[in-house]
Amino acid sequence: MTTASTARVGLWLIGARGSVATTTIAGRAALAAGLTPPTGMVTALPPFADSALPDLDRLVVGGHDIVDIPVPKRAEQLVAAGVLPHGLPAAIAAELAAADAEIRHPGADPAADIADFTHRHGLERTVVVNVASTETDPAISTGYAAAAIAAGCSYINFTPATGMRGPGLAERALAAGLPHAGRDGKTGQTLLRAALAPMFAQRALDVRSWSGTNLLGGGDGAALADPAAAAAKNAGKERVLADTLGDLPEGTVHIDNVPALGDWKTAWDHVAFDGFLGARMVLQTIWQGCDSALAAPLVLDLARLVARAHATGMSGPVPGLGFFFKDPDTGPAALGEQYEELLTLAQTLRARP
């Protein structure tokens, strides 16, 4: 009988030729081959060592995308952009080609593609992860969530799209015994907010306003130039403040598309707050990071955790995964509390057969 840690598990990526997906594919291969340390991977930390998570070399990758640029070519573009290290695509050429061969154009029956992938590779289960660029048509993401359910797969929504929150989908997943997690991966500005907002609340400092600006390029930059897409993104950024501080302070978040930045992003935050005797003070932060390099290890973390949750019989929203999301399905908003819940999940998975 195959143990959970050595089971072959599918990782089906929606947006499989995008920057995040390509970095995830390349990162998985590099980690499995011992070519890089697991920097940025939460599940590589000691508390998860005995949780029987699927080994990275047992993950088989496929996916859907409307883009025709092959994954090996996309990886070379990411090397030129400074996202992937020089020489890595050549070192993992076979793995990149194998993943690209399993990418399908979306057709009339995406569930059939996922089920066929699972069957052909003899996989014990497959995790479907949405890492596509932000889209304004809810039918696209809800369609993929429905396809995951139809194919008997767990589902992770790493985007601000509707996904499993479409009408009746969460209930269908629960009835089918399928776990899911989401929404919108927390990789930069909101991660910082989730860490800083509790500080103000715990020190009884009165936050008067909290404003922010984001500069980013790439597919997300272009997509988020649409006001509707930006609104969905900003809702998660605001939720962490409202939930942690008790109400939403004054201020707005702007998202500006700067194509020249490519996969890199800069986020500024300006926090005005009152101290003792009404003394007025300000905190300003600057976050500069590579979005794909921040997101990819979290995608691998989530795939391992949700696959293991599925193997143990969990269904519905997996408790403890709010740590990874701007707008989580369950749990608190403060980063420290979310991490404690994640550690509880690790203990739960460790205790189950």
N, C-alpha and C positions, 0 to 999 in steps of 0.2 A: 504494500500500500504506500502511495506517495505521500510524503509529509508536506505540510503547507510551505515550508521554506524551499523545497526542491521542486514543487509543482510547476509545470509550464503554464504560464499565465499570459493572456493576450493583453496588449495595450493598444487600443484602437483610438487614434487621434483624429478629431475633427479639425480640419485646417492643418493637415499633416505635412504640407510643404512650406508652412510659414516659419518665421524666425524662432518662435518658442518651440514649435514641434521639432524643427531641425536640430536645435540646441539640445532638446531632450533626447532625441535619437542618438546624436553624437555623444552626449554625456553618458548615456546608459552604456554605450559600447566602450567608451574610454574607461569607465569605472569597472565594468565587467572584466576588461583586459588588464586592469591594474596600472593604467597609464596616467591616472590622475587621482589625487586624494578626494574624498567626498565632501569638499568644502561646500557649505550651504545646504547640505542634506540633513534634515532634522532626524530622520530615521536611522542615520549612521551614529547618533549619539548613544551612549551606554544604556539609558533607560529602555531602549527599543531592542537591545541585543537578543533578548530571549522571547520576543513576541511572535516568533515563527513567521516573519514577513517573507514574501517571495524574494528569492535572491535575484539580483539584477541580471545575472547571466541566464535566468530562466524566463525573462520577459521577451515575448515575441511581438514585434511592432508592425502595425498596419494602419490604415486610415482612409479618410475621404478628403478630397480637395478638388477645387475647380481649377487650380493652378497647374500648369504643365511643366514648370521648371523642375527637373529632377532633384531629389534630395542631395546627391553628391555635388551638383552644381550650386545648389543653395548653400551648402556647407562651405564651398570655396568663397562664395560671396560674403559669408559671415566671417571668414578668415580675413578677407580684405577690409572688413569693417571693424576688425579688432575684437570681435565677439568670441571666436574660436581661435585657439593657438595654431601657429603655423605648423604644418606637418601632420596635424591630427587627421584631416580627411584622408590622406594617403595611408595612414596607419590603420584606419578602420574602414577602408574602402569597401570591403566585402559586406560589412554590416550596414553601411549606408545604402548600398545597392539592393540588399535584401529587403530593407524596409521600404525602399521606393517601389520595388516590384509588388508590394502588397497594398499600394495606395490606389484607390478607385475613384473615378469621377462619380459624384452623386447621381443616382438614377432613380427610377420609380420606386424601388424597394431597397432602401439602405439597410434594413434589418437583414435581408437575405445576404448582403455582402458580409456583414458582421458574423452571421451564423456560419456562412461558408468558410470564412477565415478561421473561426474557432474549430470547426470540424476538420478542415484539411490539416491543421497543425496539431491535432490531438490535444487541444488545450483544456485544462480543467475548468477554466472560466476566463472571461474577457472583461476588462474594464474599459468603458467608453469615456474619453475625456475630451471636452470641448475646449480647444485652445485657438479657435478661429478668431479673426479680427472682429471687433465689436460690430454688430449689425442691428439695424433698426426694425427689421421684419421679425416679429416674434415667432412666426410660423416656421422659420428655418430652425431655430434652436429647439423649439418644442417638438418639431418633427424628428430631430435626432434623438431627443430624450425618449420619445415614443418608440423609435427604432431600437434603442437600447433595451427597453422593456420587452419588446416583441422578440428580441434575440436572446432574452434571458440574461442580460448583462447588467452589472452595476454601472452607475453613471456619475461623472464628476463634471460640474460646470465651473470652469476656471475663468469664465467671462461674465460680464454684467448682463448678458442676454437672459431671456425668460427661462429657458430650459425646463427643468422639472417643475417649475412653478406655474406652468400652464394648467388650464382647467382639468382637474381629474387625474393628472399624471402622477402626483405623489401618492395618491390613493391606489392607483394601479400598481405602482412599484411596491408598495407595502403589501398588497394582496398577493403579488407574485413572489414575495420573499426576497426582494432585491434592495440592497443598500444604495444610498446616493449621498452626494455632498456638494455643497456650493454655498454662495455664489460669488464670483469675481475674486480672483486671487489677490492676496494682499502682499505686495512686493516692495513698495516704496513709501510714498507719502502717507498712506493710511497706516502702514506698519508703524511709522514714527508717531503718528497721532495716537494709535492704540497704546503706545508705550508712554507718551507724554501726558495725555489727558488724565489718566488716573493720578499722576503726580500732583496736578493742580487740585483735583478733588480731595485727595488724601491730606494735602497740606492746607485745606480750607482757603485756597486762593481763588478769588472771584474772576473768572474769565469773562471779559467784556466783549471781546471779538476775536474771531479766528478766521483769517483769510488765507488763501493760497493760490498759487499759480503753477501750472504745469506746462513745460515745453517738451514736446516729443515729436518724433518723426515716424518713419516706417508705416506699416499698414494701420496700426492703431492710431497714429497721428492723423492720417487721412480720414479714417472712419470717424474719429471723435471730433472732426471738424463739423460734423452734422450735429446740430443742437440737441436732437432727440437722443442720439447715442451718448453725447456728453452728459445729458441729464441723468441717464441710467447709471453712468459711471460715478457721477458726483453724489448720487443718492447714498451709495455705500460709504463714501468719504464723510458725509454728514452724519450718517447713522452712528458711527463710532463716537462722535462728539456728543450727540444727543443722549445716547444710552449711558455714556460714562459720566457726563457732567450733569445730567438730570434734565437739561433742556439745550436747545441748539443756540449757541451764541450768535451775535451778529457776524456778518462776513459772508463772502462768496468764494467759490473756487473757479478759476478760469483754466481752461485747457486750450492751448494754442498749438497748432500744427506747424512744425518747423522741419520740413523735409530734409534739410541738410544734416540734422541730428541723427537720422537713420534709426538705429536700434537703441540709441542712448536717450536718456531723459533727465531733465532738471526740474526739481520741485522746490518752490519757496513757500515757507509758511511765516505768517506774521501774527503773533498772539499778543493781544493787549490784555493785561490783567491788573487787578487791584490787590495790594497787600495790606498790612496792618495800618490802621488809621487812614485808609484810603490812598496810600502811596501808589501812584500809577507807574507801572513797569511794563516792559516789552520783552518778549522772547522771539528771536528770529532764527530760522533754520534753513539750511540749503542741503538738499539731497540730490546727488548726481550719481546715476547708476546705469547699468546696462540691463534693459528690461528682460531680455531673453535669459541672460545669465542669472538673474534673480528668480525668474519664474521656473526655469527648467528643473532645478532640483526639487522644487515643491511639487511639480507634476509627478515626478518619480516617487516622492514621499507619499503623496495622496493615492497614487495607483497601488503602491504596496499595502498601505493601510486599508484601503477599501476592498482590495482583493482578499486580504486576510479576514476582514469583517464579514465578507460574503461567505468565506469558507467556514466560519464559525456559526453561521445561521442568522447573523444580524440582518435586519431589513429596515427600510425607511431611512430617514436622515441619521447618519452615524454620529453619535454624541462625541464631543471632544475635538472635532475638526474645524471649529470656528477659528482656531489659531491661524489657519491658512487663508481666511476669506475676509473681504471687506463687509459683505452682507451675508453672514452665516445663517444657516437654517435654524440652528439652535444655539443656546448658551450665551454667556456674557460677552461684553464688548471689550473689556480691558485685557491687554495682552498677557499680563501675569496670570490672571484668572483663567484665560483661555489655555495657557500652557499647562496649568495644573490639571485642567480637564483632559488635555491631550495625554498627560502622564497617566491619568486614571484609565484612559482608553488602552494605553500600552499594557497596563496591569491586567485589564480585562482580557485582552487578546492573549496575554501570556498564560492566563489561568484556564483558557478554553482549549479543548482538544482540537 
